[in-house]
């Protein structure tokens, strides 16, 4: 029997077959093949003050909250305070921790080793135009991360709280930043409109920085700038 292969019938048959294949393909595609949800990014704040919950912790929290506000669906924040922790510096010189002395750095190290960690903000009070002893201890113990440059490529910022409006905050920030650069961290300052070195805050003796409008804005601008840079490095 002759087979009708007229152009019209051939195109019609081909179209039906193509539609059937497309439908079958759609049915065979599992839901899991849909675009994956964007990975969440963590921004860690470390307050290096001996006084828990005071102005240094407040300043770091301001920075973290501002960072999260940029993309709440993607950014997780966490504040850890070194107050009350014992961070001996002997291991930085490859010496043993003195007998009977507790070493709390491993719990900080675990936070900094989190694969989701995208950015770090370090906060320190200003003591005689320099960082706190806890901040220096943190920096020295973080030398362990230089073994394989674990922190390379992550974003970093600094906030400092002084007892005067111009009490050495910028000097301290630059000192901490210099140490962070040794890890190939992407060190940034606060964002627009200030766009200087970082969060520079003033404790007027009342243990409350909320009235320091300029300082609060620098901390918030730093957090937003950190978040935007981190998101740009890890697009959805």
Secondary structure, DSSP 8 states (H G I E B T S, - for coil): ------HHHHHHHHHHHHHHHHHHHHHHS-GGGS------EEEEEEE--SSTTSHHHHHHHHHHHHHHHH-TTTEEEEEEE-TT----SGGGGT----TT----HHHHHHHHT-TTEEEEEEEEE-BTTB--HHHHHHHHHGGGGGGTTTTTT-EEEEEEEESSTTSSHHHHHHHHHHHHHTTT-EE----TTT-SSSEEEE--SSS--TT-HHHHHHHHHHHHHHHHHHHHHS--
